[in-house]
Amino acid sequence: MTYFESILKVLVVGLVLGAGLPAVFATGMLAYSFGAGGEEADHVMHKPNPALKYLGILLFLFVSFVIVTAVAWITRTTIIHHFGIDLFPMIKK
């Protein structure tokens, strides 16, 4: 059962980070685009919507946070070795 659970965890993380982050980024692009307002390709004018613009920025920040956290997680032992800083002290090694 341990192998099955490990495979399932890897699959879920792969789906979330592999397909989920690009989907969240695309949603942020769409929200930011609609929030900025302007003229569409068919010459229809849209008023700016600050709520959508801020939602897009929030989604960009979330994706950036996940990427930076993932890089820090991957390089955690190197950071501990060179700088003596444990960025994830709550998780056992």
PyMOL Python script that loads the backbone (N, CA, C, O; Angstrom):
from pymol import cmd

cmd.read_pdbstr("""\
ATOM      1  N   MET A   1       0.817  -1.196   0.000  1.00  0.00           N
ATOM      2  CA  MET A   1       0.000   0.000   0.000  1.00  0.00           C
ATOM      3  C   MET A   1       0.860   1.258   0.000  1.00  0.00           C
ATOM      4  O   MET A   1       0.417   2.300  -0.483  1.00  0.00           O
ATOM      5  N   THR A   2       2.063   1.185   0.524  1.00  0.00           N
ATOM      6  CA  THR A   2       2.924   2.352   0.602  1.00  0.00           C
ATOM      7  C   THR A   2       3.310   2.836  -0.791  1.00  0.00           C
ATOM      8  O   THR A   2       3.337   4.040  -1.044  1.00  0.00           O
ATOM      9  N   TYR A   3       3.610   1.902  -1.699  1.00  0.00           N
ATOM     10  CA  TYR A   3       3.975   2.289  -3.057  1.00  0.00           C
ATOM     11  C   TYR A   3       2.811   2.991  -3.753  1.00  0.00           C
ATOM     12  O   TYR A   3       3.001   3.989  -4.447  1.00  0.00           O
ATOM     13  N   PHE A   4       1.620   2.463  -3.560  1.00  0.00           N
ATOM     14  CA  PHE A   4       0.438   3.059  -4.182  1.00  0.00           C
ATOM     15  C   PHE A   4       0.214   4.476  -3.669  1.00  0.00           C
ATOM     16  O   PHE A   4      -0.084   5.379  -4.452  1.00  0.00           O
ATOM     17  N   GLU A   5       0.353   4.677  -2.376  1.00  0.00           N
ATOM     18  CA  GLU A   5       0.180   6.012  -1.805  1.00  0.00           C
ATOM     19  C   GLU A   5       1.234   6.978  -2.329  1.00  0.00           C
ATOM     20  O   GLU A   5       0.921   8.133  -2.619  1.00  0.00           O
ATOM     21  N   SER A   6       2.469   6.526  -2.455  1.00  0.00           N
ATOM     22  CA  SER A   6       3.537   7.374  -2.974  1.00  0.00           C
ATOM     23  C   SER A   6       3.292   7.752  -4.427  1.00  0.00           C
ATOM     24  O   SER A   6       3.479   8.905  -4.816  1.00  0.00           O
ATOM     25  N   ILE A   7       2.877   6.788  -5.218  1.00  0.00           N
ATOM     26  CA  ILE A   7       2.571   7.061  -6.620  1.00  0.00           C
ATOM     27  C   ILE A   7       1.410   8.028  -6.731  1.00  0.00           C
ATOM     28  O   ILE A   7       1.427   8.919  -7.581  1.00  0.00           O
ATOM     29  N   LEU A   8       0.405   7.869  -5.892  1.00  0.00           N
ATOM     30  CA  LEU A   8      -0.752   8.758  -5.904  1.00  0.00           C
ATOM     31  C   LEU A   8      -0.353  10.189  -5.526  1.00  0.00           C
ATOM     32  O   LEU A   8      -0.826  11.147  -6.138  1.00  0.00           O
ATOM     33  N   LYS A   9       0.512  10.333  -4.523  1.00  0.00           N
ATOM     34  CA  LYS A   9       0.970  11.671  -4.125  1.00  0.00           C
ATOM     35  C   LYS A   9       1.734  12.351  -5.263  1.00  0.00           C
ATOM     36  O   LYS A   9       1.518  13.530  -5.543  1.00  0.00           O
ATOM     37  N   VAL A  10       2.618  11.610  -5.908  1.00  0.00           N
ATOM     38  CA  VAL A  10       3.382  12.170  -7.024  1.00  0.00           C
ATOM     39  C   VAL A  10       2.447  12.560  -8.164  1.00  0.00           C
ATOM     40  O   VAL A  10       2.635  13.604  -8.789  1.00  0.00           O
ATOM     41  N   LEU A  11       1.453  11.741  -8.436  1.00  0.00           N
ATOM     42  CA  LEU A  11       0.493  12.041  -9.493  1.00  0.00           C
ATOM     43  C   LEU A  11      -0.291  13.310  -9.191  1.00  0.00           C
ATOM     44  O   LEU A  11      -0.463  14.154 -10.071  1.00  0.00           O
ATOM     45  N   VAL A  12      -0.764  13.456  -7.968  1.00  0.00           N
ATOM     46  CA  VAL A  12      -1.544  14.636  -7.591  1.00  0.00           C
ATOM     47  C   VAL A  12      -0.690  15.897  -7.675  1.00  0.00           C
ATOM     48  O   VAL A  12      -1.130  16.908  -8.223  1.00  0.00           O
ATOM     49  N   VAL A  13       0.528  15.845  -7.136  1.00  0.00           N
ATOM     50  CA  VAL A  13       1.405  17.016  -7.190  1.00  0.00           C
ATOM     51  C   VAL A  13       1.752  17.352  -8.634  1.00  0.00           C
ATOM     52  O   VAL A  13       1.803  18.525  -9.005  1.00  0.00           O
ATOM     53  N   GLY A  14       1.991  16.333  -9.449  1.00  0.00           N
ATOM     54  CA  GLY A  14       2.285  16.569 -10.858  1.00  0.00           C
ATOM     55  C   GLY A  14       1.123  17.220 -11.588  1.00  0.00           C
ATOM     56  O   GLY A  14       1.327  18.108 -12.416  1.00  0.00           O
ATOM     57  N   LEU A  15      -0.093  16.785 -11.287  1.00  0.00           N
ATOM     58  CA  LEU A  15      -1.256  17.403 -11.925  1.00  0.00           C
ATOM     59  C   LEU A  15      -1.469  18.835 -11.456  1.00  0.00           C
ATOM     60  O   LEU A  15      -1.775  19.717 -12.258  1.00  0.00           O
ATOM     61  N   VAL A  16      -1.306  19.065 -10.163  1.00  0.00           N
ATOM     62  CA  VAL A  16      -1.530  20.413  -9.626  1.00  0.00           C
ATOM     63  C   VAL A  16      -0.481  21.383 -10.166  1.00  0.00           C
ATOM     64  O   VAL A  16      -0.818  22.464 -10.649  1.00  0.00           O
ATOM     65  N   LEU A  17       0.787  20.994 -10.083  1.00  0.00           N
ATOM     66  CA  LEU A  17       1.840  21.899 -10.530  1.00  0.00           C
ATOM     67  C   LEU A  17       2.010  21.864 -12.045  1.00  0.00           C
ATOM     68  O   LEU A  17       2.363  22.877 -12.650  1.00  0.00           O
ATOM     69  N   GLY A  18       1.767  20.732 -12.653  1.00  0.00           N
ATOM     70  CA  GLY A  18       1.972  20.616 -14.085  1.00  0.00           C
ATOM     71  C   GLY A  18       0.853  21.222 -14.916  1.00  0.00           C
ATOM     72  O   GLY A  18       1.119  21.867 -15.929  1.00  0.00           O
ATOM     73  N   ALA A  19      -0.371  21.029 -14.512  1.00  0.00           N
ATOM     74  CA  ALA A  19      -1.505  21.555 -15.263  1.00  0.00           C
ATOM     75  C   ALA A  19      -2.215  22.677 -14.520  1.00  0.00           C
ATOM     76  O   ALA A  19      -2.811  23.556 -15.143  1.00  0.00           O
ATOM     77  N   GLY A  20      -2.155  22.654 -13.205  1.00  0.00           N
ATOM     78  CA  GLY A  20      -2.877  23.647 -12.421  1.00  0.00           C
ATOM     79  C   GLY A  20      -2.260  25.029 -12.470  1.00  0.00           C
ATOM     80  O   GLY A  20      -2.976  26.017 -12.633  1.00  0.00           O
ATOM     81  N   LEU A  21      -0.936  25.122 -12.332  1.00  0.00           N
ATOM     82  CA  LEU A  21      -0.292  26.439 -12.346  1.00  0.00           C
ATOM     83  C   LEU A  21      -0.439  27.161 -13.680  1.00  0.00           C
ATOM     84  O   LEU A  21      -0.737  28.355 -13.680  1.00  0.00           O
ATOM     85  N   PRO A  22      -0.245  26.496 -14.816  1.00  0.00           N
ATOM     86  CA  PRO A  22      -0.507  27.205 -16.076  1.00  0.00           C
ATOM     87  C   PRO A  22      -1.963  27.638 -16.219  1.00  0.00           C
ATOM     88  O   PRO A  22      -2.243  28.682 -16.807  1.00  0.00           O
ATOM     89  N   ALA A  23      -2.886  26.848 -15.690  1.00  0.00           N
ATOM     90  CA  ALA A  23      -4.300  27.232 -15.755  1.00  0.00           C
ATOM     91  C   ALA A  23      -4.566  28.451 -14.878  1.00  0.00           C
ATOM     92  O   ALA A  23      -5.319  29.343 -15.269  1.00  0.00           O
ATOM     93  N   VAL A  24      -3.956  28.496 -13.700  1.00  0.00           N
ATOM     94  CA  VAL A  24      -4.123  29.666 -12.817  1.00  0.00           C
ATOM     95  C   VAL A  24      -3.480  30.890 -13.464  1.00  0.00           C
ATOM     96  O   VAL A  24      -4.040  31.985 -13.404  1.00  0.00           O
ATOM     97  N   PHE A  25      -2.303  30.714 -14.084  1.00  0.00           N
ATOM     98  CA  PHE A  25      -1.646  31.828 -14.761  1.00  0.00           C
ATOM     99  C   PHE A  25      -2.500  32.345 -15.919  1.00  0.00           C
ATOM    100  O   PHE A  25      -2.627  33.556 -16.104  1.00  0.00           O
ATOM    101  N   ALA A  26      -3.088  31.427 -16.704  1.00  0.00           N
ATOM    102  CA  ALA A  26      -3.949  31.835 -17.819  1.00  0.00           C
ATOM    103  C   ALA A  26      -5.191  32.560 -17.321  1.00  0.00           C
ATOM    104  O   ALA A  26      -5.642  33.523 -17.941  1.00  0.00           O
ATOM    105  N   THR A  27      -5.744  32.101 -16.206  1.00  0.00           N
ATOM    106  CA  THR A  27      -6.894  32.789 -15.617  1.00  0.00           C
ATOM    107  C   THR A  27      -6.504  34.181 -15.158  1.00  0.00           C
ATOM    108  O   THR A  27      -7.279  35.125 -15.315  1.00  0.00           O
ATOM    109  N   GLY A  28      -5.312  34.322 -14.591  1.00  0.00           N
ATOM    110  CA  GLY A  28      -4.813  35.639 -14.189  1.00  0.00           C
ATOM    111  C   GLY A  28      -4.630  36.556 -15.373  1.00  0.00           C
ATOM    112  O   GLY A  28      -4.960  37.740 -15.298  1.00  0.00           O
ATOM    113  N   MET A  29      -4.102  36.023 -16.478  1.00  0.00           N
ATOM    114  CA  MET A  29      -3.944  36.831 -17.696  1.00  0.00           C
ATOM    115  C   MET A  29      -5.300  37.312 -18.207  1.00  0.00           C
ATOM    116  O   MET A  29      -5.454  38.470 -18.594  1.00  0.00           O
ATOM    117  N   LEU A  30      -6.268  36.417 -18.205  1.00  0.00           N
ATOM    118  CA  LEU A  30      -7.601  36.772 -18.674  1.00  0.00           C
ATOM    119  C   LEU A  30      -8.245  37.818 -17.768  1.00  0.00           C
ATOM    120  O   LEU A  30      -8.833  38.785 -18.253  1.00  0.00           O
ATOM    121  N   ALA A  31      -8.134  37.627 -16.452  1.00  0.00           N
ATOM    122  CA  ALA A  31      -8.715  38.586 -15.514  1.00  0.00           C
ATOM    123  C   ALA A  31      -8.030  39.946 -15.644  1.00  0.00           C
ATOM    124  O   ALA A  31      -8.701  40.978 -15.650  1.00  0.00           O
ATOM    125  N   TYR A  32      -6.707  39.953 -15.748  1.00  0.00           N
ATOM    126  CA  TYR A  32      -5.983  41.216 -15.877  1.00  0.00           C
ATOM    127  C   TYR A  32      -6.340  41.913 -17.186  1.00  0.00           C
ATOM    128  O   TYR A  32      -6.477  43.136 -17.221  1.00  0.00           O
ATOM    129  N   SER A  33      -6.488  41.148 -18.248  1.00  0.00           N
ATOM    130  CA  SER A  33      -6.845  41.715 -19.544  1.00  0.00           C
ATOM    131  C   SER A  33      -8.235  42.345 -19.516  1.00  0.00           C
ATOM    132  O   SER A  33      -8.425  43.462 -19.998  1.00  0.00           O
ATOM    133  N   PHE A  34      -9.203  41.627 -18.952  1.00  0.00           N
ATOM    134  CA  PHE A  34     -10.551  42.193 -18.861  1.00  0.00           C
ATOM    135  C   PHE A  34     -10.592  43.358 -17.880  1.00  0.00           C
ATOM    136  O   PHE A  34     -11.374  44.291 -18.062  1.00  0.00           O
ATOM    137  N   GLY A  35      -9.762  43.315 -16.845  1.00  0.00           N
ATOM    138  CA  GLY A  35      -9.738  44.391 -15.865  1.00  0.00           C
ATOM    139  C   GLY A  35      -9.126  45.667 -16.397  1.00  0.00           C
ATOM    140  O   GLY A  35      -9.454  46.753 -15.919  1.00  0.00           O
ATOM    141  N   ALA A  36      -8.241  45.561 -17.379  1.00  0.00           N
ATOM    142  CA  ALA A  36      -7.593  46.749 -17.933  1.00  0.00           C
ATOM    143  C   ALA A  36      -8.530  47.538 -18.838  1.00  0.00           C
ATOM    144  O   ALA A  36      -8.339  48.737 -19.041  1.00  0.00           O
ATOM    145  N   GLY A  37      -9.537  46.871 -19.378  1.00  0.00           N
ATOM    146  CA  GLY A  37     -10.447  47.554 -20.283  1.00  0.00           C
ATOM    147  C   GLY A  37      -9.807  47.741 -21.646  1.00  0.00           C
ATOM    148  O   GLY A  37      -8.769  47.150 -21.944  1.00  0.00           O
ATOM    149  N   GLY A  38     -10.441  48.575 -22.475  1.00  0.00           N
ATOM    150  CA  GLY A  38      -9.884  48.869 -23.790  1.00  0.00           C
ATOM    151  C   GLY A  38     -10.778  48.364 -24.898  1.00  0.00           C
ATOM    152  O   GLY A  38     -11.949  48.045 -24.692  1.00  0.00           O
ATOM    153  N   GLU A  39     -10.184  48.302 -26.090  1.00  0.00           N
ATOM    154  CA  GLU A  39     -10.937  47.935 -27.278  1.00  0.00           C
ATOM    155  C   GLU A  39     -10.617  46.495 -27.679  1.00  0.00           C
ATOM    156  O   GLU A  39      -9.455  46.089 -27.721  1.00  0.00           O
ATOM    157  N   GLU A  40     -11.658  45.747 -27.969  1.00  0.00           N
ATOM    158  CA  GLU A  40     -11.497  44.367 -28.428  1.00  0.00           C
ATOM    159  C   GLU A  40     -11.218  44.348 -29.937  1.00  0.00           C
ATOM    160  O   GLU A  40     -11.222  45.389 -30.593  1.00  0.00           O
ATOM    161  N   ALA A  41     -10.979  43.163 -30.464  1.00  0.00           N
ATOM    162  CA  ALA A  41     -10.690  43.019 -31.893  1.00  0.00           C
ATOM    163  C   ALA A  41     -11.890  43.398 -32.753  1.00  0.00           C
ATOM    164  O   ALA A  41     -11.721  43.855 -33.883  1.00  0.00           O
ATOM    165  N   ASP A  42     -13.100  43.212 -32.226  1.00  0.00           N
ATOM    166  CA  ASP A  42     -14.306  43.566 -32.984  1.00  0.00           C
ATOM    167  C   ASP A  42     -14.763  44.991 -32.698  1.00  0.00           C
ATOM    168  O   ASP A  42     -15.922  45.328 -32.940  1.00  0.00           O
ATOM    169  N   HIS A  43     -13.860  45.836 -32.183  1.00  0.00           N
ATOM    170  CA  HIS A  43     -14.077  47.265 -31.929  1.00  0.00           C
ATOM    171  C   HIS A  43     -15.134  47.537 -30.860  1.00  0.00           C
ATOM    172  O   HIS A  43     -15.799  48.572 -30.895  1.00  0.00           O
ATOM    173  N   VAL A  44     -15.289  46.629 -29.926  1.00  0.00           N
ATOM    174  CA  VAL A  44     -16.183  46.828 -28.791  1.00  0.00           C
ATOM    175  C   VAL A  44     -15.335  47.372 -27.640  1.00  0.00           C
ATOM    176  O   VAL A  44     -14.300  46.800 -27.297  1.00  0.00           O
ATOM    177  N   MET A  45     -15.782  48.474 -27.051  1.00  0.00           N
ATOM    178  CA  MET A  45     -15.042  49.101 -25.955  1.00  0.00           C
ATOM    179  C   MET A  45     -15.520  48.542 -24.612  1.00  0.00           C
ATOM    180  O   MET A  45     -16.719  48.362 -24.397  1.00  0.00           O
ATOM    181  N   HIS A  46     -14.569  48.270 -23.712  1.00  0.00           N
ATOM    182  CA  HIS A  46     -14.877  47.797 -22.368  1.00  0.00           C
ATOM    183  C   HIS A  46     -14.296  48.772 -21.363  1.00  0.00           C
ATOM    184  O   HIS A  46     -13.178  49.262 -21.521  1.00  0.00           O
ATOM    185  N   LYS A  47     -15.082  49.048 -20.315  1.00  0.00           N
ATOM    186  CA  LYS A  47     -14.589  49.915 -19.246  1.00  0.00           C
ATOM    187  C   LYS A  47     -13.618  49.136 -18.360  1.00  0.00           C
ATOM    188  O   LYS A  47     -13.759  47.923 -18.202  1.00  0.00           O
ATOM    189  N   PRO A  48     -12.647  49.819 -17.787  1.00  0.00           N
ATOM    190  CA  PRO A  48     -11.729  49.140 -16.858  1.00  0.00           C
ATOM    191  C   PRO A  48     -12.476  48.632 -15.625  1.00  0.00           C
ATOM    192  O   PRO A  48     -13.402  49.281 -15.140  1.00  0.00           O
ATOM    193  N   ASN A  49     -12.067  47.477 -15.130  1.00  0.00           N
ATOM    194  CA  ASN A  49     -12.648  46.889 -13.935  1.00  0.00           C
ATOM    195  C   ASN A  49     -11.506  46.616 -12.951  1.00  0.00           C
ATOM    196  O   ASN A  49     -10.792  45.623 -13.093  1.00  0.00           O
ATOM    197  N   PRO A  50     -11.332  47.493 -11.954  1.00  0.00           N
ATOM    198  CA  PRO A  50     -10.203  47.333 -11.035  1.00  0.00           C
ATOM    199  C   PRO A  50     -10.222  46.015 -10.257  1.00  0.00           C
ATOM    200  O   PRO A  50      -9.160  45.481  -9.937  1.00  0.00           O
ATOM    201  N   ALA A  51     -11.393  45.486  -9.950  1.00  0.00           N
ATOM    202  CA  ALA A  51     -11.459  44.229  -9.201  1.00  0.00           C
ATOM    203  C   ALA A  51     -10.841  43.084 -10.000  1.00  0.00           C
ATOM    204  O   ALA A  51     -10.097  42.275  -9.446  1.00  0.00           O
ATOM    205  N   LEU A  52     -11.140  43.010 -11.288  1.00  0.00           N
ATOM    206  CA  LEU A  52     -10.563  41.963 -12.122  1.00  0.00           C
ATOM    207  C   LEU A  52      -9.061  42.164 -12.305  1.00  0.00           C
ATOM    208  O   LEU A  52      -8.296  41.202 -12.357  1.00  0.00           O
ATOM    209  N   LYS A  53      -8.653  43.428 -12.402  1.00  0.00           N
ATOM    210  CA  LYS A  53      -7.231  43.716 -12.558  1.00  0.00           C
ATOM    211  C   LYS A  53      -6.455  43.266 -11.318  1.00  0.00           C
ATOM    212  O   LYS A  53      -5.389  42.663 -11.441  1.00  0.00           O
ATOM    213  N   TYR A  54      -6.973  43.550 -10.144  1.00  0.00           N
ATOM    214  CA  TYR A  54      -6.318  43.131  -8.903  1.00  0.00           C
ATOM    215  C   TYR A  54      -6.379  41.610  -8.722  1.00  0.00           C
ATOM    216  O   TYR A  54      -5.454  41.015  -8.169  1.00  0.00           O
ATOM    217  N   LEU A  55      -7.456  40.987  -9.182  1.00  0.00           N
ATOM    218  CA  LEU A  55      -7.537  39.527  -9.138  1.00  0.00           C
ATOM    219  C   LEU A  55      -6.449  38.907 -10.013  1.00  0.00           C
ATOM    220  O   LEU A  55      -5.815  37.928  -9.620  1.00  0.00           O
ATOM    221  N   GLY A  56      -6.236  39.472 -11.191  1.00  0.00           N
ATOM    222  CA  GLY A  56      -5.173  38.993 -12.066  1.00  0.00           C
ATOM    223  C   GLY A  56      -3.807  39.138 -11.424  1.00  0.00           C
ATOM    224  O   GLY A  56      -2.987  38.224 -11.502  1.00  0.00           O
ATOM    225  N   ILE A  57      -3.550  40.273 -10.790  1.00  0.00           N
ATOM    226  CA  ILE A  57      -2.273  40.487 -10.103  1.00  0.00           C
ATOM    227  C   ILE A  57      -2.123  39.508  -8.945  1.00  0.00           C
ATOM    228  O   ILE A  57      -1.035  38.975  -8.726  1.00  0.00           O
ATOM    229  N   LEU A  58      -3.195  39.265  -8.205  1.00  0.00           N
ATOM    230  CA  LEU A  58      -3.154  38.313  -7.098  1.00  0.00           C
ATOM    231  C   LEU A  58      -2.830  36.894  -7.589  1.00  0.00           C
ATOM    232  O   LEU A  58      -2.064  36.171  -6.951  1.00  0.00           O
ATOM    233  N   LEU A  59      -3.411  36.508  -8.713  1.00  0.00           N
ATOM    234  CA  LEU A  59      -3.117  35.184  -9.274  1.00  0.00           C
ATOM    235  C   LEU A  59      -1.672  35.098  -9.755  1.00  0.00           C
ATOM    236  O   LEU A  59      -1.039  34.052  -9.607  1.00  0.00           O
ATOM    237  N   PHE A  60      -1.136  36.180 -10.331  1.00  0.00           N
ATOM    238  CA  PHE A  60       0.274  36.202 -10.727  1.00  0.00           C
ATOM    239  C   PHE A  60       1.173  36.043  -9.508  1.00  0.00           C
ATOM    240  O   PHE A  60       2.149  35.294  -9.549  1.00  0.00           O
ATOM    241  N   LEU A  61       0.851  36.739  -8.432  1.00  0.00           N
ATOM    242  CA  LEU A  61       1.648  36.636  -7.214  1.00  0.00           C
ATOM    243  C   LEU A  61       1.589  35.233  -6.631  1.00  0.00           C
ATOM    244  O   LEU A  61       2.594  34.730  -6.128  1.00  0.00           O
ATOM    245  N   PHE A  62       0.431  34.600  -6.692  1.00  0.00           N
ATOM    246  CA  PHE A  62       0.298  33.232  -6.199  1.00  0.00           C
ATOM    247  C   PHE A  62       1.177  32.270  -6.997  1.00  0.00           C
ATOM    248  O   PHE A  62       1.878  31.440  -6.417  1.00  0.00           O
ATOM    249  N   VAL A  63       1.142  32.379  -8.320  1.00  0.00           N
ATOM    250  CA  VAL A  63       1.967  31.509  -9.166  1.00  0.00           C
ATOM    251  C   VAL A  63       3.447  31.764  -8.888  1.00  0.00           C
ATOM    252  O   VAL A  63       4.232  30.819  -8.814  1.00  0.00           O
ATOM    253  N   SER A  64       3.831  33.018  -8.736  1.00  0.00           N
ATOM    254  CA  SER A  64       5.227  33.352  -8.432  1.00  0.00           C
ATOM    255  C   SER A  64       5.645  32.768  -7.085  1.00  0.00           C
ATOM    256  O   SER A  64       6.750  32.242  -6.954  1.00  0.00           O
ATOM    257  N   PHE A  65       4.770  32.859  -6.085  1.00  0.00           N
ATOM    258  CA  PHE A  65       5.061  32.307  -4.769  1.00  0.00           C
ATOM    259  C   PHE A  65       5.273  30.805  -4.838  1.00  0.00           C
ATOM    260  O   PHE A  65       6.199  30.282  -4.218  1.00  0.00           O
ATOM    261  N   VAL A  66       4.428  30.107  -5.581  1.00  0.00           N
ATOM    262  CA  VAL A  66       4.559  28.651  -5.697  1.00  0.00           C
ATOM    263  C   VAL A  66       5.867  28.283  -6.387  1.00  0.00           C
ATOM    264  O   VAL A  66       6.532  27.330  -5.981  1.00  0.00           O
ATOM    265  N   ILE A  67       6.239  29.024  -7.419  1.00  0.00           N
ATOM    266  CA  ILE A  67       7.487  28.728  -8.131  1.00  0.00           C
ATOM    267  C   ILE A  67       8.697  28.969  -7.238  1.00  0.00           C
ATOM    268  O   ILE A  67       9.602  28.136  -7.189  1.00  0.00           O
ATOM    269  N   VAL A  68       8.724  30.101  -6.530  1.00  0.00           N
ATOM    270  CA  VAL A  68       9.853  30.401  -5.641  1.00  0.00           C
ATOM    271  C   VAL A  68       9.928  29.386  -4.503  1.00  0.00           C
ATOM    272  O   VAL A  68      11.020  28.955  -4.134  1.00  0.00           O
ATOM    273  N   THR A  69       8.794  29.003  -3.948  1.00  0.00           N
ATOM    274  CA  THR A  69       8.772  28.001  -2.885  1.00  0.00           C
ATOM    275  C   THR A  69       9.257  26.644  -3.395  1.00  0.00           C
ATOM    276  O   THR A  69       9.978  25.940  -2.688  1.00  0.00           O
ATOM    277  N   ALA A  70       8.871  26.275  -4.608  1.00  0.00           N
ATOM    278  CA  ALA A  70       9.318  24.998  -5.174  1.00  0.00           C
ATOM    279  C   ALA A  70      10.825  24.994  -5.402  1.00  0.00           C
ATOM    280  O   ALA A  70      11.483  23.989  -5.134  1.00  0.00           O
ATOM    281  N   VAL A  71      11.376  26.090  -5.889  1.00  0.00           N
ATOM    282  CA  VAL A  71      12.829  26.165  -6.085  1.00  0.00           C
ATOM    283  C   VAL A  71      13.544  26.110  -4.735  1.00  0.00           C
ATOM    284  O   VAL A  71      14.570  25.441  -4.604  1.00  0.00           O
ATOM    285  N   ALA A  72      13.012  26.806  -3.736  1.00  0.00           N
ATOM    286  CA  ALA A  72      13.618  26.761  -2.400  1.00  0.00           C
ATOM    287  C   ALA A  72      13.532  25.355  -1.808  1.00  0.00           C
ATOM    288  O   ALA A  72      14.455  24.919  -1.119  1.00  0.00           O
ATOM    289  N   TRP A  73      12.443  24.646  -2.068  1.00  0.00           N
ATOM    290  CA  TRP A  73      12.294  23.277  -1.565  1.00  0.00           C
ATOM    291  C   TRP A  73      13.300  22.342  -2.232  1.00  0.00           C
ATOM    292  O   TRP A  73      13.899  21.492  -1.572  1.00  0.00           O
ATOM    293  N   ILE A  74      13.478  22.501  -3.524  1.00  0.00           N
ATOM    294  CA  ILE A  74      14.411  21.642  -4.250  1.00  0.00           C
ATOM    295  C   ILE A  74      15.846  21.883  -3.783  1.00  0.00           C
ATOM    296  O   ILE A  74      16.631  20.941  -3.682  1.00  0.00           O
ATOM    297  N   THR A  75      16.187  23.128  -3.501  1.00  0.00           N
ATOM    298  CA  THR A  75      17.559  23.476  -3.124  1.00  0.00           C
ATOM    299  C   THR A  75      17.748  23.620  -1.619  1.00  0.00           C
ATOM    300  O   THR A  75      18.732  24.218  -1.184  1.00  0.00           O
ATOM    301  N   ARG A  76      16.840  23.092  -0.821  1.00  0.00           N
ATOM    302  CA  ARG A  76      16.874  23.312   0.627  1.00  0.00           C
ATOM    303  C   ARG A  76      18.143  22.770   1.284  1.00  0.00           C
ATOM    304  O   ARG A  76      18.689  23.417   2.178  1.00  0.00           O
ATOM    305  N   THR A  77      18.623  21.600   0.862  1.00  0.00           N
ATOM    306  CA  THR A  77      19.819  21.057   1.508  1.00  0.00           C
ATOM    307  C   THR A  77      21.055  21.874   1.156  1.00  0.00           C
ATOM    308  O   THR A  77      21.948  22.032   1.989  1.00  0.00           O
ATOM    309  N   THR A  78      21.118  22.392  -0.055  1.00  0.00           N
ATOM    310  CA  THR A  78      22.234  23.252  -0.437  1.00  0.00           C
ATOM    311  C   THR A  78      22.200  24.559   0.349  1.00  0.00           C
ATOM    312  O   THR A  78      23.243  25.053   0.778  1.00  0.00           O
ATOM    313  N   ILE A  79      21.018  25.113   0.536  1.00  0.00           N
ATOM    314  CA  ILE A  79      20.883  26.348   1.315  1.00  0.00           C
ATOM    315  C   ILE A  79      21.280  26.112   2.765  1.00  0.00           C
ATOM    316  O   ILE A  79      21.952  26.946   3.371  1.00  0.00           O
ATOM    317  N   ILE A  80      20.870  24.986   3.320  1.00  0.00           N
ATOM    318  CA  ILE A  80      21.250  24.659   4.696  1.00  0.00           C
ATOM    319  C   ILE A  80      22.763  24.478   4.793  1.00  0.00           C
ATOM    320  O   ILE A  80      23.381  24.948   5.748  1.00  0.00           O
ATOM    321  N   HIS A  81      23.358  23.808   3.821  1.00  0.00           N
ATOM    322  CA  HIS A  81      24.800  23.552   3.857  1.00  0.00           C
ATOM    323  C   HIS A  81      25.615  24.845   3.745  1.00  0.00           C
ATOM    324  O   HIS A  81      26.560  25.044   4.509  1.00  0.00           O
ATOM    325  N   HIS A  82      25.266  25.707   2.821  1.00  0.00           N
ATOM    326  CA  HIS A  82      26.067  26.902   2.575  1.00  0.00           C
ATOM    327  C   HIS A  82      25.751  28.072   3.512  1.00  0.00           C
ATOM    328  O   HIS A  82      26.654  28.814   3.898  1.00  0.00           O
ATOM    329  N   PHE A  83      24.499  28.240   3.873  1.00  0.00           N
ATOM    330  CA  PHE A  83      24.105  29.404   4.656  1.00  0.00           C
ATOM    331  C   PHE A  83      23.657  29.072   6.075  1.00  0.00           C
ATOM    332  O   PHE A  83      23.578  29.965   6.919  1.00  0.00           O
ATOM    333  N   GLY A  84      23.366  27.818   6.346  1.00  0.00           N
ATOM    334  CA  GLY A  84      22.918  27.423   7.675  1.00  0.00           C
ATOM    335  C   GLY A  84      21.498  27.854   7.994  1.00  0.00           C
ATOM    336  O   GLY A  84      21.119  27.929   9.163  1.00  0.00           O
ATOM    337  N   ILE A  85      20.711  28.137   6.969  1.00  0.00           N
ATOM    338  CA  ILE A  85      19.335  28.580   7.145  1.00  0.00           C
ATOM    339  C   ILE A  85      18.402  27.460   6.698  1.00  0.00           C
ATOM    340  O   ILE A  85      18.497  26.982   5.567  1.00  0.00           O
ATOM    341  N   ASP A  86      17.502  27.042   7.583  1.00  0.00           N
ATOM    342  CA  ASP A  86      16.515  26.047   7.234  1.00  0.00           C
ATOM    343  C   ASP A  86      15.214  26.768   6.895  1.00  0.00           C
ATOM    344  O   ASP A  86      14.528  27.272   7.784  1.00  0.00           O
ATOM    345  N   LEU A  87      14.881  26.815   5.617  1.00  0.00           N
ATOM    346  CA  LEU A  87      13.688  27.534   5.170  1.00  0.00           C
ATOM    347  C   LEU A  87      12.378  26.805   5.493  1.00  0.00           C
ATOM    348  O   LEU A  87      11.301  27.401   5.495  1.00  0.00           O
ATOM    349  N   PHE A  88      12.498  25.509   5.763  1.00  0.00           N
ATOM    350  CA  PHE A  88      11.321  24.702   6.067  1.00  0.00           C
ATOM    351  C   PHE A  88      11.554  23.937   7.380  1.00  0.00           C
ATOM    352  O   PHE A  88      11.665  22.711   7.363  1.00  0.00           O
ATOM    353  N   PRO A  89      11.630  24.640   8.503  1.00  0.00           N
ATOM    354  CA  PRO A  89      11.938  23.936   9.765  1.00  0.00           C
ATOM    355  C   PRO A  89      10.790  23.057  10.264  1.00  0.00           C
ATOM    356  O   PRO A  89      11.010  22.158  11.076  1.00  0.00           O
ATOM    357  N   MET A  90       9.578  23.305   9.789  1.00  0.00           N
ATOM    358  CA  MET A  90       8.433  22.550  10.279  1.00  0.00           C
ATOM    359  C   MET A  90       8.309  21.174   9.626  1.00  0.00           C
ATOM    360  O   MET A  90       7.505  20.349  10.060  1.00  0.00           O
ATOM    361  N   ILE A  91       9.109  20.926   8.577  1.00  0.00           N
ATOM    362  CA  ILE A  91       9.046  19.652   7.867  1.00  0.00           C
ATOM    363  C   ILE A  91      10.309  18.864   8.185  1.00  0.00           C
ATOM    364  O   ILE A  91      11.418  19.381   8.052  1.00  0.00           O
ATOM    365  N   LYS A  92      10.139  17.613   8.604  1.00  0.00           N
ATOM    366  CA  LYS A  92      11.317  16.813   8.959  1.00  0.00           C
ATOM    367  C   LYS A  92      12.095  16.451   7.694  1.00  0.00           C
ATOM    368  O   LYS A  92      11.537  16.346   6.602  1.00  0.00           O
ATOM    369  N   LYS A  93      13.378  16.268   7.875  1.00  0.00           N
ATOM    370  CA  LYS A  93      14.257  15.971   6.744  1.00  0.00           C
ATOM    371  C   LYS A  93      14.283  14.493   6.457  1.00  0.00           C
ATOM    372  O   LYS A  93      14.972  14.056   5.535  1.00  0.00           O
TER     373      LYS A  93
END
""", "prot")
cmd.dss("prot")
cmd.show_as("cartoon", "prot")
cmd.util.cbc("prot")
cmd.orient("prot")
